Amino acid sequence: MEVMTLEGVVDKGQIRLKADVQLPDKTLVYVIVPGVHTTGTVRAVSPHLVHRNQATDFVMQVIEADADAAL
């Protein structure tokens, strides 16, 4: 993968490149922000079972209602 480094600034929420560079629409770019301290991030992941045998604790039971049952 080739990498090009460009310098720019954020102006009213838009990234403006300092150099006179034209990038094609939909070009994938990565933004690195130097000198900015952020607080820790939170990552929410799907829960996982510790032991495979715990899967039986989550067996689904299907109960079919009568076709003319009132809602």
OpenMM code with the backbone's topology and positions (N, CA, C; nanometers):
from openmm import Vec3, app, unit

residues = "MET GLU VAL MET THR LEU GLU GLY VAL VAL ASP LYS GLY GLN ILE ARG LEU LYS ALA ASP VAL GLN LEU PRO ASP LYS THR LEU VAL TYR VAL ILE VAL PRO GLY VAL HIS THR THR GLY THR VAL ARG ALA VAL SER PRO HIS LEU VAL HIS ARG ASN GLN ALA THR ASP PHE VAL MET GLN VAL ILE GLU ALA ASP ALA ASP ALA ALA LEU".split()
positions = [
    Vec3(0.0843, -0.1171, 0.0000),
    Vec3(0.0000, 0.0000, 0.0000),
    Vec3(0.0891, 0.1238, 0.0000),
    Vec3(0.0639, 0.2130, -0.0914),
    Vec3(0.1366, 0.3403, -0.0931),
    Vec3(0.0698, 0.4375, 0.0030),
    Vec3(0.1491, 0.5242, 0.0640),
    Vec3(0.0967, 0.6210, 0.1598),
    Vec3(0.1441, 0.7599, 0.1217),
    Vec3(0.0517, 0.8557, 0.1249),
    Vec3(0.0845, 0.9962, 0.0988),
    Vec3(0.0508, 1.0732, 0.2256),
    Vec3(0.1389, 1.1577, 0.2721),
    Vec3(0.1150, 1.2376, 0.3915),
    Vec3(0.0845, 1.3805, 0.3505),
    Vec3(-0.0293, 1.4327, 0.3984),
    Vec3(-0.0705, 1.5694, 0.3682),
    Vec3(-0.1024, 1.6401, 0.4986),
    Vec3(-0.0823, 1.7694, 0.5032),
    Vec3(-0.1145, 1.8472, 0.6224),
    Vec3(-0.2375, 1.9305, 0.5932),
    Vec3(-0.3234, 1.9430, 0.6936),
    Vec3(-0.4442, 2.0226, 0.6765),
    Vec3(-0.4940, 2.0716, 0.8110),
    Vec3(-0.6067, 2.1419, 0.8080),
    Vec3(-0.6702, 2.1926, 0.9291),
    Vec3(-0.8197, 2.1659, 0.9191),
    Vec3(-0.8854, 2.1632, 1.0356),
    Vec3(-1.0304, 2.1501, 1.0379),
    Vec3(-1.0888, 2.2905, 1.0441),
    Vec3(-1.1779, 2.3208, 0.9518),
    Vec3(-1.2401, 2.4526, 0.9418),
    Vec3(-1.3906, 2.4322, 0.9320),
    Vec3(-1.4629, 2.4682, 1.0391),
    Vec3(-1.6081, 2.4533, 1.0451),
    Vec3(-1.6500, 2.3092, 1.0184),
    Vec3(-1.5751, 2.2140, 1.0770),
    Vec3(-1.6085, 2.0734, 1.0651),
    Vec3(-1.5594, 2.0061, 0.9378),
    Vec3(-1.4973, 2.0796, 0.8490),
    Vec3(-1.4456, 2.0242, 0.7241),
    Vec3(-1.2936, 2.0180, 0.7299),
    Vec3(-1.2361, 1.9115, 0.6797),
    Vec3(-1.0906, 1.9021, 0.6738),
    Vec3(-1.0444, 1.9726, 0.5472),
    Vec3(-0.9602, 2.0721, 0.5649),
    Vec3(-0.9054, 2.1494, 0.4527),
    Vec3(-0.7564, 2.1185, 0.4432),
    Vec3(-0.7145, 2.0684, 0.3290),
    Vec3(-0.5731, 2.0392, 0.3094),
    Vec3(-0.4975, 2.1675, 0.2841),
    Vec3(-0.3790, 2.1810, 0.3452),
    Vec3(-0.2996, 2.3021, 0.3242),
    Vec3(-0.2417, 2.3059, 0.1840),
    Vec3(-0.2015, 2.1913, 0.1348),
    Vec3(-0.1450, 2.1871, -0.0006),
    Vec3(-0.2598, 2.1904, -0.1022),
    Vec3(-0.2303, 2.2348, -0.2216),
    Vec3(-0.3303, 2.2378, -0.3281),
    Vec3(-0.3394, 2.0980, -0.3889),
    Vec3(-0.4126, 2.0097, -0.3190),
    Vec3(-0.4227, 1.8698, -0.3599),
    Vec3(-0.5676, 1.8388, -0.3914),
    Vec3(-0.5908, 1.7720, -0.5007),
    Vec3(-0.7249, 1.7274, -0.5384),
    Vec3(-0.7279, 1.5755, -0.5281),
    Vec3(-0.8110, 1.5230, -0.4407),
    Vec3(-0.8275, 1.3790, -0.4270),
    Vec3(-0.9606, 1.3393, -0.4909),
    Vec3(-0.9648, 1.2260, -0.5567),
    Vec3(-1.0905, 1.1818, -0.6177),
    Vec3(-1.1972, 1.1571, -0.5118),
    Vec3(-1.3242, 1.1764, -0.5469),
    Vec3(-1.4340, 1.1467, -0.4562),
    Vec3(-1.4260, 1.0016, -0.4121),
    Vec3(-1.4667, 0.9786, -0.2884),
    Vec3(-1.4700, 0.8464, -0.2268),
    Vec3(-1.3316, 0.7875, -0.2014),
    Vec3(-1.2277, 0.8720, -0.2030),
    Vec3(-1.0935, 0.8250, -0.1692),
    Vec3(-1.0899, 0.7909, -0.0205),
    Vec3(-1.0404, 0.6731, 0.0139),
    Vec3(-1.0273, 0.6328, 0.1534),
    Vec3(-0.9096, 0.7065, 0.2148),
    Vec3(-0.9332, 0.7750, 0.3268),
    Vec3(-0.8264, 0.8480, 0.3948),
    Vec3(-0.8280, 0.8129, 0.5427),
    Vec3(-0.7135, 0.8276, 0.6082),
    Vec3(-0.7005, 0.8089, 0.7520),
    Vec3(-0.6563, 0.9427, 0.8102),
    Vec3(-0.7169, 0.9832, 0.9203),
    Vec3(-0.6842, 1.1104, 0.9829),
    Vec3(-0.6143, 1.0822, 1.1147),
    Vec3(-0.4962, 1.1380, 1.1321),
    Vec3(-0.4204, 1.1277, 1.2562),
    Vec3(-0.4157, 1.2666, 1.3174),
    Vec3(-0.4597, 1.2805, 1.4419),
    Vec3(-0.4656, 1.4106, 1.5075),
    Vec3(-0.3567, 1.4159, 1.6133),
    Vec3(-0.2483, 1.4901, 1.5885),
    Vec3(-0.1395, 1.4963, 1.6857),
    Vec3(-0.1713, 1.5912, 1.8014),
    Vec3(-0.1176, 1.5601, 1.9192),
    Vec3(-0.1265, 1.6508, 2.0330),
    Vec3(-0.2631, 1.6628, 2.0963),
    Vec3(-0.3515, 1.5695, 2.0733),
    Vec3(-0.4850, 1.5757, 2.1336),
    Vec3(-0.4985, 1.4591, 2.2301),
    Vec3(-0.5312, 1.4914, 2.3560),
    Vec3(-0.5486, 1.3878, 2.4569),
    Vec3(-0.6965, 1.3525, 2.4638),
    Vec3(-0.7279, 1.2250, 2.4551),
    Vec3(-0.8663, 1.1813, 2.4666),
    Vec3(-0.8799, 1.0923, 2.5876),
    Vec3(-1.0003, 1.0870, 2.6409),
    Vec3(-1.0267, 0.9957, 2.7513),
    Vec3(-1.0445, 0.8568, 2.6934),
    Vec3(-1.0445, 0.7584, 2.7787),
    Vec3(-1.0586, 0.6206, 2.7331),
    Vec3(-1.1865, 0.5989, 2.6550),
    Vec3(-1.1821, 0.5077, 2.5630),
    Vec3(-1.3000, 0.4772, 2.4830),
    Vec3(-1.3677, 0.3535, 2.5391),
    Vec3(-1.4951, 0.3412, 2.5107),
    Vec3(-1.5731, 0.2275, 2.5559),
    Vec3(-1.6038, 0.1405, 2.4351),
    Vec3(-1.5841, 0.0131, 2.4513),
    Vec3(-1.6123, -0.0800, 2.3423),
    Vec3(-1.7173, -0.1775, 2.3913),
    Vec3(-1.8364, -0.1738, 2.3327),
    Vec3(-1.9433, -0.2662, 2.3694),
    Vec3(-1.9386, -0.3851, 2.2749),
    Vec3(-1.9226, -0.5019, 2.3306),
    Vec3(-1.9158, -0.6232, 2.2500),
    Vec3(-2.0296, -0.7154, 2.2884),
    Vec3(-2.0576, -0.8099, 2.2027),
    Vec3(-2.1600, -0.9093, 2.2320),
    Vec3(-2.1107, -1.0003, 2.3444),
    Vec3(-2.2011, -1.0397, 2.4319),
    Vec3(-2.1588, -1.1286, 2.5401),
    Vec3(-2.1217, -1.2667, 2.4857),
    Vec3(-2.0301, -1.3315, 2.5516),
    Vec3(-1.9869, -1.4658, 2.5144),
    Vec3(-1.9942, -1.5551, 2.6373),
    Vec3(-2.0247, -1.6811, 2.6143),
    Vec3(-2.0279, -1.7763, 2.7244),
    Vec3(-1.8861, -1.8132, 2.7647),
    Vec3(-1.8650, -1.8304, 2.8939),
    Vec3(-1.7339, -1.8712, 2.9421),
    Vec3(-1.7117, -2.0185, 2.9106),
    Vec3(-1.8172, -2.0990, 2.9280),
    Vec3(-1.8077, -2.2432, 2.9040),
    Vec3(-1.9175, -2.2839, 2.8066),
    Vec3(-1.8839, -2.3693, 2.7112),
    Vec3(-1.9808, -2.4123, 2.6101),
    Vec3(-2.1021, -2.4807, 2.6727),
    Vec3(-2.0832, -2.5504, 2.7831),
    Vec3(-2.1960, -2.6222, 2.8429),
    Vec3(-2.3024, -2.5273, 2.8991),
    Vec3(-2.2735, -2.3978, 2.9096),
    Vec3(-2.3724, -2.2998, 2.9540),
    Vec3(-2.4768, -2.2708, 2.8470),
    Vec3(-2.4532, -2.3142, 2.7239),
    Vec3(-2.5475, -2.2881, 2.6148),
    Vec3(-2.6838, -2.3487, 2.6436),
    Vec3(-2.6889, -2.4585, 2.7180),
    Vec3(-2.8176, -2.5204, 2.7497),
    Vec3(-2.9030, -2.4300, 2.8389),
    Vec3(-2.8440, -2.3332, 2.9050),
    Vec3(-2.9200, -2.2390, 2.9878),
    Vec3(-3.0037, -2.1439, 2.9026),
    Vec3(-2.9752, -2.1401, 2.7715),
    Vec3(-3.0419, -2.0436, 2.6845),
    Vec3(-3.1207, -2.1118, 2.5727),
    Vec3(-3.1739, -2.2304, 2.5993),
    Vec3(-3.2536, -2.3015, 2.5001),
    Vec3(-3.3855, -2.2277, 2.4826),
    Vec3(-3.4238, -2.2055, 2.3560),
    Vec3(-3.5460, -2.1313, 2.3269),
    Vec3(-3.6656, -2.2258, 2.3280),
    Vec3(-3.7731, -2.1821, 2.3894),
    Vec3(-3.8965, -2.2594, 2.3900),
    Vec3(-3.9978, -2.1837, 2.3051),
    Vec3(-4.0542, -2.2518, 2.2051),
    Vec3(-4.1525, -2.1901, 2.1159),
    Vec3(-4.2904, -2.2375, 2.1575),
    Vec3(-4.3779, -2.1427, 2.1831),
    Vec3(-4.5153, -2.1747, 2.2199),
    Vec3(-4.6044, -2.1185, 2.1105),
    Vec3(-4.6790, -2.2080, 2.0456),
    Vec3(-4.7675, -2.1649, 1.9376),
    Vec3(-4.9039, -2.1327, 1.9942),
    Vec3(-4.9594, -2.0198, 1.9544),
    Vec3(-5.0911, -1.9784, 1.9984),
    Vec3(-5.1937, -2.0275, 1.8971),
    Vec3(-5.3165, -2.0425, 1.9430),
    Vec3(-5.4250, -2.0807, 1.8515),
    Vec3(-5.4433, -1.9738, 1.7472),
    Vec3(-5.4831, -2.0118, 1.6281),
    Vec3(-5.5026, -1.9166, 1.5182),
    Vec3(-5.6098, -1.8140, 1.5514),
    Vec3(-5.7093, -1.8524, 1.6333),
    Vec3(-5.8172, -1.7572, 1.6653),
    Vec3(-5.7986, -1.6949, 1.8034),
    Vec3(-5.6791, -1.7003, 1.8571),
    Vec3(-5.6531, -1.6423, 1.9881),
    Vec3(-5.6652, -1.4909, 1.9815),
    Vec3(-5.7255, -1.4329, 2.0832),
    Vec3(-5.7403, -1.2871, 2.0881),
    Vec3(-5.6058, -1.2241, 2.1193),
    Vec3(-5.5831, -1.1081, 2.0610),
    Vec3(-5.4597, -1.0373, 2.0855),
    Vec3(-5.4697, -0.9449, 2.2007),
] * unit.nanometer
topology = app.Topology()
chain = topology.addChain("A")
for resn in residues:
    res = topology.addResidue(resn, chain)
    for name in ("N", "CA", "C"):
        topology.addAtom(name, app.Element.getBySymbol(name[0]), res)
